[in-house]
Amino acid sequence: MQIVSIGEVLWDVFDQNEFLGGAPLNFAANAQRLGNSVTLLTAVGADARGQKALEKMRALGLTTNTPLERR
């Protein structure tokens, strides 16, 4: 099944711990784990947390195409 999830990616910060989350991301990651073809339409900042979010999304098996990436 092909699925499109649209919405935010955010960081939950508790004391010194940071967790990548957001309902659209969580949904996309779980749907991907179940064998679906998932596209997550979102944006991340051009900063350290944005880069870390991309790395974690790739680790979850999500494709991270960045057509508007600054060069």
C-alpha positions as CSV (number, residue, x, y, z in Angstrom):
1,M,0.0,0.0,0.0
2,Q,1.2,3.5,-0.7
3,I,0.8,6.0,2.1
4,V,1.4,9.7,2.4
5,S,1.8,11.2,5.9
6,I,1.8,15.0,6.1
7,G,2.9,17.0,9.1
8,E,5.4,18.0,11.7
9,V,8.6,16.3,12.9
10,L,9.6,17.5,16.3
11,W,11.9,16.9,19.2
12,D,10.6,16.0,22.6
13,V,13.2,17.3,25.1
14,F,13.2,16.0,28.7
15,D,16.1,17.2,30.8
16,Q,19.1,16.1,28.9
17,N,17.3,13.7,26.6
18,E,16.0,14.4,23.1
19,F,13.5,12.1,21.3
20,L,12.5,12.5,17.7
21,G,8.7,12.4,17.4
22,G,5.5,14.0,16.1
23,A,2.4,12.0,15.2
24,P,2.9,12.1,11.4
25,L,6.5,10.8,11.8
26,N,5.5,8.1,14.2
27,F,2.7,7.0,11.9
28,A,5.0,7.0,8.9
29,A,7.7,5.0,10.7
30,N,5.2,2.3,11.9
31,A,3.5,2.0,8.5
32,Q,7.0,1.6,6.9
33,R,7.8,-1.2,9.4
34,L,4.6,-3.0,8.4
35,G,5.9,-3.1,4.8
36,N,4.0,-0.2,3.3
37,S,5.6,2.3,0.9
38,V,5.5,5.6,2.9
39,T,6.2,9.2,1.9
40,L,6.5,11.6,4.8
41,L,5.9,15.2,3.6
42,T,7.5,17.5,6.2
43,A,10.4,19.9,6.7
44,V,13.3,20.1,9.0
45,G,15.6,23.0,9.9
46,A,19.0,23.6,8.3
47,D,20.7,23.2,11.7
48,A,22.2,20.4,13.8
49,R,18.8,19.1,15.0
50,G,17.5,19.1,11.4
51,Q,20.5,17.0,10.3
52,K,20.1,14.7,13.2
53,A,16.4,14.3,12.4
54,L,17.2,13.3,8.8
55,E,19.7,10.7,10.1
56,K,17.2,9.2,12.5
57,M,14.5,9.2,9.8
58,R,16.9,7.2,7.5
59,A,17.6,4.8,10.4
60,L,13.8,4.2,10.6
61,G,13.8,3.2,6.9
62,L,12.2,6.4,5.7
63,T,13.4,8.0,2.5
64,T,14.7,11.6,3.0
65,N,14.8,13.4,-0.3
66,T,15.7,17.0,0.1
67,P,14.9,18.8,-3.1
68,L,15.0,22.3,-1.5
69,E,18.3,21.6,0.3
70,R,20.5,24.7,0.6
71,R,23.7,24.4,-1.4
